[in-house]
Amino acid sequence: MDPLEAIVAQIQGLSSSSSDISRLHTILRQSDDSLRSESNRLSPILSLIDPSIHSLGFLYILDAFTASSALNQPQAEEIVPIITRFISACSVEQIRLAPEKFVSVCKRLKDQVMLLEAPIRGVAPLLTALRKLQVSTEHLTPLHAEFLLICLLAKCYKTGLSILDDDVFEVDHPRDLYLYCYYGGMICIGQKRFQKALDLLHNVVTAPMTMMNAIVIEAYKKYILVSLIRHGQFSTSLPKYCSPLAQRNLKIFCQNPYMEVAHTYNTGKVADLEAFVNANAIKFESENNLGLAKQVVSSMYKRNIQRLTQTYLTLSLEDIANTVHLNSAKEAELHVLQMIQDGDIYATINQKDGMVRFLEDPEQYKTCEMIEHIDSSIQRIMALSKKLTKSDEQIACDQLYLSKVGRERQRYDFDDYDVPQKFNI
C-alpha cells in the first residue's frame, strides 16, 4: 500500500476514542517528515478527511501541505477557505494535542489573507482559533497578537477590543506578551481609549527583559505621545520595577523627536508645539506616528480650555479662541462641543450670544450604575489579590527558587551562620 494511503487509512480508523487518537498522534509524529516530502500530493487527501471527526490527522496534513513553499495569490485563494473551514469545524480536544502545528497553520492563514490584501477574511477565523486554543480566558496564546494585527490591518478595532477586556495571567512566551500589548495599545488608540492604551503600552515598557528589542522601543514612542494626549504631561522617570536595561536605554533611543516633543509640550505654547510637529512630520510619518503627534497638538488646545474652567464661570467663544490661539469663534465652538461630548468638561453654549457657561461635574456617585461599577471593581481587585496570594505560595514552595534563595543567603546573610567567638575573662 502507498504510504500516504496507509496514513489516511489510519487517520480514518483511529479517531473514535481517546486511546485511538493518542496512538494516531504517535503515528503522525513519526510520519511528519514523510508528509512534508509528499506535500505536492496532499491537496486531494484533504477532501477525503472530515475535519470535525479527524481533526488531528487533518491538522498534520494541512500543516505539511501549507508549509511546502511560498504561495502565490491563486494558491492562497485555494487554501484560505480550506483553513477557514478547518478552524470552524475542528475538535478542540484534538487540536490541543498539537498546539504548535495549529498555531503554524493559523499564522499561515494570516500570511495568505495579507497576500490577498484582504485581512478582513482572517478576523473571524483567527478569533475562533484563539478561543479554541485557549485553556481559559486568562491564558495568552501565540494567536492573540496575530489576531490583533489582523484587526488593525482590517480596521476592525471593536472586534479587537473584544479580547482586550480579558484579564491575562498566563503567558507562554514573552514575545507574545510584548506584541499583544503593543498591538492592543494601537487598537485602543484607534478607538480613542487612551487610558487603556497607556496601560497596555506601559506593560510593554516595564516588562522584564534581558536585551533591548524593537517592540519595546516603538511602544515607548507611542507611550510618550499617548501620555501627552491623555494626561497633558509625561514623566521621564520610569518605575523602579522597570528593567534597568530599559531605564538606561529607552530615553536614548527615543530622544528626538519624542522626548523633545514632550519638552516642547511642557512649555504650554501651542505655536511652538505645532511648529515642532510640522518640522518633524517626516520622522513621525516614517514611524506611523504622525496622526498621534497631531492629536498631541489638539490635546494642548483642550488643556488650555480646561484651564479656563478653573478661572471663569462664563466666557465668550471669541474670548476662548483668542486665549487659546484658535483661528475663530467657530473653531472654539467645535472644540468645546467635542470636549463636552467626550466628558472632558461640563458646559453649555448659548447660541444666541455665543457665551459658554462652565458647570460642575454632575456625577454624585450614588446612582445604581455607579454602585455596580464600584462593586465590580472591588470584586476584580479581590480576585486579583487571591491570584497573587496563590502565586506567592507556589513560588515559596518551588524547589528551584528555594535552592537559589538558599545560595544567595549563604553569600550575604552572615549573621545566621557566624558563631560568636567566646573569650575567657
ChimeraX attribute file (.defattr): number of C-alpha atoms within 10 A of each C-alpha:
attribute: neighborCount
match mode: 1-to-1
recipient: residues
	/A:1	5
	/A:2	6
	/A:3	12
	/A:4	16
	/A:5	11
	/A:6	11
	/A:7	18
	/A:8	19
	/A:9	12
	/A:10	17
	/A:11	24
	/A:12	17
	/A:13	13
	/A:14	19
	/A:15	20
	/A:16	11
	/A:17	9
	/A:18	12
	/A:19	11
	/A:20	14
	/A:21	21
	/A:22	16
	/A:23	14
	/A:24	21
	/A:25	20
	/A:26	10
	/A:27	15
	/A:28	20
	/A:29	12
	/A:30	11
	/A:31	15
	/A:32	14
	/A:33	12
	/A:34	13
	/A:35	23
	/A:36	20
	/A:37	12
	/A:38	15
	/A:39	19
	/A:40	14
	/A:41	12
	/A:42	17
	/A:43	15
	/A:44	9
	/A:45	14
	/A:46	17
	/A:47	11
	/A:48	11
	/A:49	18
	/A:50	16
	/A:51	21
	/A:52	17
	/A:53	17
	/A:54	22
	/A:55	24
	/A:56	29
	/A:57	28
	/A:58	24
	/A:59	24
	/A:60	22
	/A:61	25
	/A:62	25
	/A:63	23
	/A:64	22
	/A:65	22
	/A:66	23
	/A:67	15
	/A:68	13
	/A:69	9
	/A:70	9
	/A:71	16
	/A:72	11
	/A:73	13
	/A:74	9
	/A:75	12
	/A:76	21
	/A:77	15
	/A:78	11
	/A:79	20
	/A:80	20
	/A:81	13
	/A:82	16
	/A:83	20
	/A:84	19
	/A:85	13
	/A:86	20
	/A:87	26
	/A:88	16
	/A:89	14
	/A:90	21
	/A:91	17
	/A:92	18
	/A:93	13
	/A:94	21
	/A:95	24
	/A:96	16
	/A:97	14
	/A:98	15
	/A:99	15
	/A:100	12
	/A:101	18
	/A:102	22
	/A:103	21
	/A:104	16
	/A:105	22
	/A:106	25
	/A:107	17
	/A:108	20
	/A:109	25
	/A:110	24
	/A:111	19
	/A:112	24
	/A:113	21
	/A:114	18
	/A:115	15
	/A:116	15
	/A:117	13
	/A:118	15
	/A:119	22
	/A:120	18
	/A:121	20
	/A:122	24
	/A:123	24
	/A:124	16
	/A:125	20
	/A:126	26
	/A:127	21
	/A:128	14
	/A:129	23
	/A:130	24
	/A:131	17
	/A:132	18
	/A:133	20
	/A:134	17
	/A:135	13
	/A:136	12
	/A:137	16
	/A:138	13
	/A:139	18
	/A:140	24
	/A:141	23
	/A:142	25
	/A:143	23
	/A:144	26
	/A:145	22
	/A:146	25
	/A:147	27
	/A:148	30
	/A:149	24
	/A:150	26
	/A:151	26
	/A:152	21
	/A:153	15
	/A:154	17
	/A:155	15
	/A:156	18
	/A:157	20
	/A:158	13
	/A:159	17
	/A:160	23
	/A:161	17
	/A:162	10
	/A:163	18
	/A:164	19
	/A:165	10
	/A:166	13
	/A:167	13
	/A:168	14
	/A:169	12
	/A:170	13
	/A:171	14
	/A:172	11
	/A:173	11
	/A:174	13
	/A:175	15
	/A:176	18
	/A:177	23
	/A:178	22
	/A:179	22
	/A:180	26
	/A:181	27
	/A:182	28
	/A:183	27
	/A:184	28
	/A:185	31
	/A:186	24
	/A:187	27
	/A:188	21
	/A:189	19
	/A:190	17
	/A:191	13
	/A:192	13
	/A:193	15
	/A:194	21
	/A:195	17
	/A:196	17
	/A:197	27
	/A:198	24
	/A:199	14
	/A:200	24
	/A:201	30
	/A:202	20
	/A:203	19
	/A:204	27
	/A:205	27
	/A:206	19
	/A:207	16
	/A:208	15
	/A:209	16
	/A:210	9
	/A:211	8
	/A:212	12
	/A:213	12
	/A:214	8
	/A:215	16
	/A:216	22
	/A:217	19
	/A:218	20
	/A:219	24
	/A:220	24
	/A:221	23
	/A:222	24
	/A:223	25
	/A:224	23
	/A:225	24
	/A:226	27
	/A:227	19
	/A:228	24
	/A:229	24
	/A:230	18
	/A:231	12
	/A:232	19
	/A:233	16
	/A:234	19
	/A:235	9
	/A:236	13
	/A:237	8
	/A:238	16
	/A:239	10
	/A:240	9
	/A:241	10
	/A:242	16
	/A:243	17
	/A:244	14
	/A:245	13
	/A:246	23
	/A:247	18
	/A:248	11
	/A:249	12
	/A:250	19
	/A:251	17
	/A:252	11
	/A:253	14
	/A:254	16
	/A:255	13
	/A:256	12
	/A:257	17
	/A:258	22
	/A:259	19
	/A:260	14
	/A:261	23
	/A:262	22
	/A:263	15
	/A:264	17
	/A:265	23
	/A:266	15
	/A:267	10
	/A:268	15
	/A:269	15
	/A:270	20
	/A:271	10
	/A:272	15
	/A:273	24
	/A:274	19
	/A:275	12
	/A:276	18
	/A:277	21
	/A:278	15
	/A:279	12
	/A:280	16
	/A:281	17
	/A:282	13
	/A:283	15
	/A:284	20
	/A:285	13
	/A:286	9
	/A:287	11
	/A:288	13
	/A:289	18
	/A:290	18
	/A:291	11
	/A:292	19
	/A:293	28
	/A:294	18
	/A:295	15
	/A:296	26
	/A:297	22
	/A:298	15
	/A:299	19
	/A:300	22
	/A:301	21
	/A:302	21
	/A:303	17
	/A:304	18
	/A:305	21
	/A:306	17
	/A:307	11
	/A:308	17
	/A:309	18
	/A:310	9
	/A:311	10
	/A:312	11
	/A:313	13
	/A:314	16
	/A:315	17
	/A:316	18
	/A:317	24
	/A:318	18
	/A:319	15
	/A:320	22
	/A:321	20
	/A:322	14
	/A:323	13
	/A:324	19
	/A:325	15
	/A:326	17
	/A:327	11
	/A:328	14
	/A:329	17
	/A:330	14
	/A:331	15
	/A:332	23
	/A:333	21
	/A:334	12
	/A:335	18
	/A:336	25
	/A:337	17
	/A:338	14
	/A:339	17
	/A:340	14
	/A:341	11
	/A:342	10
	/A:343	11
	/A:344	15
	/A:345	20
	/A:346	19
	/A:347	19
	/A:348	15
	/A:349	18
	/A:350	11
	/A:351	10
	/A:352	6
	/A:353	9
	/A:354	15
	/A:355	18
	/A:356	20
	/A:357	16
	/A:358	20
	/A:359	13
	/A:360	10
	/A:361	11
	/A:362	7
	/A:363	8
	/A:364	7
	/A:365	10
	/A:366	8
	/A:367	10
	/A:368	9
	/A:369	10
	/A:370	13
	/A:371	12
	/A:372	11
	/A:373	12
	/A:374	13
	/A:375	12
	/A:376	12
	/A:377	12
	/A:378	12
	/A:379	12
	/A:380	12
	/A:381	12
	/A:382	12
	/A:383	12
	/A:384	14
	/A:385	12
	/A:386	11
	/A:387	13
	/A:388	13
	/A:389	12
	/A:390	12
	/A:391	11
	/A:392	12
	/A:393	11
	/A:394	11
	/A:395	13
	/A:396	12
	/A:397	10
	/A:398	11
	/A:399	11
	/A:400	11
	/A:401	12
	/A:402	13
	/A:403	11
	/A:404	10
	/A:405	11
	/A:406	12
	/A:407	11
	/A:408	11
	/A:409	13
	/A:410	11
	/A:411	8
	/A:412	9
	/A:413	11
	/A:414	10
	/A:415	8
	/A:416	9
	/A:417	9
	/A:418	8
	/A:419	8
	/A:420	7
	/A:421	5
	/A:422	6
	/A:423	5
	/A:424	3
	/A:425	3
